[in-house]
Amino acid sequence: MKKKMIISAVAIILCLALIIGTTAFAGNGFSDLPSPADFENLAVTHLESIEDTKGKASIKKAVDSDTNTAWKSSGTTDSFVLTFKNEQTFNTIILREKGWNVKKFRLSYYMETPGNEHWERFYEQDAINDYRYCAFDSVTAKQIKFEVLESDGAFKIREVEVYNTEKKERDSFRVSDYVVTPQLAKGELFDPESSNYLPAEYCDVVNQIHVIAAAKWNDNGELIIPDGLTGDELKSSVQKIRDFYGEKDVEIFATVFFNACNPDVVFAEHGDEVIKNTVDFLIEYGFDGVSYDWEYPNKQQWAVFSEHLVNLKNALSKYDFKVSCAVSSWNFYMSDEAIETLDQIEIMSYDLFDENGHNSSFSSGAVQPVEYFLAKGFKPEQINLGLPFYARPYDGGGIWINFDDPNYTPYDRFQNCVDGMWFSGTQMTMDKTAYAIEKNLGGMMIFTATEDLPYDNDLSLLKSIQTTIDTRAEIKNDMKGE
């Protein structure tokens, strides 16, 4: 266990984003997003009754399959009980809210054990914000209680939907992580005594690694290795990863920055050399692809960058190298041709502060960015949804707190907020991963696994990802789909 604040230049380059509120997505309601395909909504097909605390007839609007109607609460806290005709097994609940008023809610089922009858909590989270996908281990019960514990006014629930989903067959599911070059070169990631140690289970979860700052462009269109690292050390570092994985599959990307050059000069004067140098670099150091992290191009630069991506992919295809790009929804002007060309994107779906000061809520850190990039023309399988393994303060200040910081570690899987800091906690991580599987996304991206709790801790975010994949997906082949 350790206390770390990620304030290094590398972390700031990767993490720093503009503080945007919900106004960035104004006018985009998500309460009509599709329900899980091929599964019945048990709240409709097996409903016996539904009652709120006041006995209002309008509560039936919450289960009428019509998102144009809504049940309105009697105050800032309220609840209702949904009763099935007989016991049902379920593992997913979708909540659809009219407005963004709910700040905390709970789901419980009724335990009918003689002498120990009570409501047993099985899920608790913060805001609904139009649409909330709630994933959990299978529950078998006849009754469910929905409670809003906090809201900023009377709230309206359009629909509550209950499903027992089955595993989705997938050819592959990516889990990408970023590793820092110095930690890798020094062997810290593989040293059990190091605070940056990666457990053996890491290889079972993560199947794609992006080596941060493996290289930078200079103004001559040359890929240069960062100061303090030799070419032999970089080559050895890549091999260390492969040795760590043994016979398990892993793809290794060289993450390239643009902070050591003038991109306008590089692409205008050295376009062909840039492509040739990229091919040579990947071959020489043993990478499987290149991952760009340019934070952030202006509109004119996006046009030139898009053309470069298309030309680069054409050149790399003959070597079976891949091209990836880290992207943010608030600064994105990539061409349609480049969108079609990319093998994948890593959505930096963090540092996106919502109206509550949460830096990666389910809405700002999953629903909104995924829907944005799908609307831009990306195929679901191209998308890696980002997960922060760190907290940010509500005010958006320049502090990053690791999930394993003992002064801030949440006390249970449902907690996201600790002493003014907001994590994408254990349950939130499960929800986002389950949502990615439901949406047929290519996978998840982590920033970064060295910030997690030990894997044998039940709150481990890495474990939450793997548990969700195990229970929600049936992977036919390996990560590459071979």
Secondary structure, DSSP 8 states (H G I E B T S, - for coil): ----B--SHHHHHHH------GGGGTT---TT----TT---HHHHTEEEEEETT--GGGGGGGSS-TT--EE-SSSSEEEEEEEEEEEEEEEEEEEEESS-EEEEEEEEEE--TT--EEEEEEEES--TTEEEEEEEEEEEEEEEEEEEEESS--EEEEEEEE----EEES--EEEEEEEHHHHHTTGGG-TTSTT---TTHHHH--EEEEEEEEEE-TTS-EE--TT--HHHHHHHHHHHHHHHTTS--EEEEEEE-TTS-HHHHHHH-HHHHHHHHHHHHHHHT-SEEEE--S---HHHHHHHHHHHHHHHHHHHTTT-EEEEEEBTTB----HHHHHH-SEEEE---S---TT--TT-HIIIIIHHHHHHHHTT--GGGEEEEEESEEEETT--S--EETT-TTT--SSTT--EETTEE---HHHHHHHHHHHHHTT-SEEEEE-GGGS--TTSTT-HHHHHHHHHHHHEEE-S-TT--
